[in-house]
Amino acid sequence: MPHFLIQGWDKPNSQDLRAATRPEHLRHVNSGQVKVVIAGPMLTDDGQPIGSMLVVEAESRAEVEAFANADPYAKAGLFGRIDILVWRQVIPA
């Protein structure tokens, strides 16, 4: 099954929205709609969240797009941009 990298980039000054929406976001990520391989926030050097990164397994890009668009973070308007890329694991083999 293909892997996909999802990166959701937060809009500026959106820490409060991220914090308020986090519990629903985590429920969505753990919903089983796609298999999440690894996930977590992207951070500035001083530890402030600037986005979310997930590697997921899914049958198709359309399935991943639907999952990303249904994320409560996306629905709340947290993300200024969402990137979805096909990803291939090389290490560890």
N, C-alpha and C positions, 0 to 999 in steps of 0.2 A: 504494500500500500504506500502511496507517495507521502512524503513529508512536505509540510509547508511552514514557512516562517511568517508570522504575523507580527508587525510592529505598528502599534498605535501611538502616535506622537501627540502628547498633551498640548492644548492651547496654552498660551502664557497665562500665568496667575490663576491656575485652576486647581491648586492644591485642596481647597475646601470642597470643590465638587468631587474630586477624586476620593477624598476621605468619606464624604457622605454616601457615595455610590459603591464603595468598596465591598460591603457585604453582599450586595446583589451581584456584583461582578464575579466574586468568588463562587457563588452558587452557580452562576452560568458556566464558568470555567470547569467546574466539577460536575456538570450536568450529564456528561457522557455523550453529548451530541457529536463530538469528535473526540478522538483519543489525544489527550494532552501529554506530550512527551516531557516537556519542561516549560516552565513559565515563571515570570517575575517582572518586577518593575525595572525600567531603565532609569539610572540615576545620574545626577551631576556629580562632580568630584567631591562636593560637600554633602552628598547623600540625599539631595532633594529629588523626588520623582519627576521625570520628564516624559514618561511614556510606559507602555507595556510591551513585553516581548513574549511570544509563545511559539513553540515548535509543536505542531500537531500532525497527526496522521488522519487522512481522510481520503475518500474515493475520488474526489474531484475538487477543482478550484471553486466551482459553484457552491459546493457544500461548505468550504472554508469561508467563502464570502458571506454566505448566509449566517454562519456562526459568528463571524466578526461583526456583521451589521446588527445582529441581535444582542450583542454584548451591552449590558446596561451602561457601561462607560460610553460607548458609541451613541446609544440612544439618548443619553443625557447631554450630549454635545461636548464631552471632555476632549475628544480627539480632534485635532486640526487636520490630521492626515492619517490614513491607514495604508500601510504597504503590505502586500501579500506576495511572497516569492516561493517558488519551488526550492526545496532545500534537500541536500543529500548528506547524510552522515558518512564521514570518512574515518574519523578517530573518535572513540575506539572502534575498531573493525568489528 
